[in-house]
């Protein structure tokens, strides 16, 4: 496997992980009051980990942040 293929596969995995963590955070926010936060966090993505942390969803928040950082780093690596 070439470097480009490895970076591409990792990039897809990081993005899929980010989307999964985001959906999990939004679902968690939807189950806790105030429920309007889930709709706002669905559209304005950085609010999901912020409100998730405040509501005690620490593992989901760490997964969201870690996958977002991995995605950004891999995007930078892919551009080189």
N, C-alpha and C positions, 0 to 999 in steps of 0.2 A: 504494500500500500504506500502510495506517495504521501508526501507532507501535505499537499493540498487536499487529498482525500481524507486524511486524518483530521485536519482542521475543519473541514466541511462537516464531517460526521460529528465532531465534538460541538460544533456550532449549532447543529440541528438538535442535538441532545440538550444543550444548555437552554435553547429557546423553548423546547418542549417542557423542560423542567420548570422554567419561569412561568409559562402559561398554566401548567398544572398547579403550581404554588399559588398563583394569582387567583385561580378559580377556587381553590381550597380556602383562601383567605376571604374571598367575597362570600362564599357559602357560609363560612363561620360568622361573618359580620351580619349576614341575613338572619341568622338564628338568634342574634342578640339585639336588644334595643339600644339605641334607636336604629331601626331597620333601614332608614333612608341612606345610611352610610354605605350600605352594600351597593346601592345603585350608583352613588357618586364614585365609590372606589372602583367600580367596574369601568367607568369612563376615564377617571383620572387615576392612573395606575399607582403613582407613588403614595397615594393616600391609603392604599390597602395595607402595606406593612406598618405604616404609622398607627392607624387605628387598630390593626391587629395586635400590635405590641401593647397598646393601651388596654385592650380587652383580654390580655392574658394568652394570646395565641403565639407564644414565643417560638415554638418549633417551626410553625408555618412561616413566621416572619423571617427567621434565620434562613430557611430554605429559599424564600423569595429573594432575599438580599444576596445570598451566595450564588444563586443561579443568575441573577442580574449582573453581578460582578463578573462571573465566568463568561457570560454572553458578551459583555463589553470588551473584556480582554481578548476573547477569541475574535471578535470583529476587528480589533486593532491588529491582531496577528494575521488575520486573513487579508488585510489590506496591504501588507508588506510583500 
